[in-house]
C-alpha cells in the first residue's frame, strides 16, 4: 500500500493540458475547384423488383430535386448503383463539370473509391467509371443515412407513385 502511495506521489501531475490537435482545416483549399454537391438515394421494392431514384443537386444558391424509376432491379445495391449512374448522366447533360456525389451506400462508395467491381453491378460500375473523364473534378463521399433524409424522401415518393399504377 505504501509503495502505491509513493508511486502516485512521484508521478508528475501537470495541471495544464496541452491543446488538442486541430482535426479540421478551417482555411479553404485554393486547389479544390468550385463544385456542386449531389446527394443520391434509391428505394427498392423486393416484391415487385421496382426501384425509384432520387437525387438532389445543391449549389450555393439553389437546390433542385430529381427522380426516376426503373423496373427489373434485382437488389438494393443495384438500385444504389443505378441512381449514381443516373445522377452522373444528369449532371453531365446539364453542364455540371465538377461535383461531389454523396451516397448512403457505404459498400458502393468503397467499390468506386477502390476501383473494384462486383459481378452483380459490373456493367453499371463500368459505366460510372467511364463517365469520370467527362468531369474536371469528381469525388464520391459516403453520407450517413440520417443525413440523407431529403434524398431518401424523394426516392420513396417516386417509388410510391410507381407502385400506384
Secondary structure by P-SEA (a helix, b strand, c coil): caaaaaaaaacccccccccccccccccccccccbbbbbbbbccccccccbbbbbbbbbcccbbbbbbccccccccaaaaaaaaaaaaaaaaaaaccccccccccaaaaaaaaaaccccccaaaaaaaaaaacccccbbbbbbbccccaaaaaaaaaaaaaaaacc
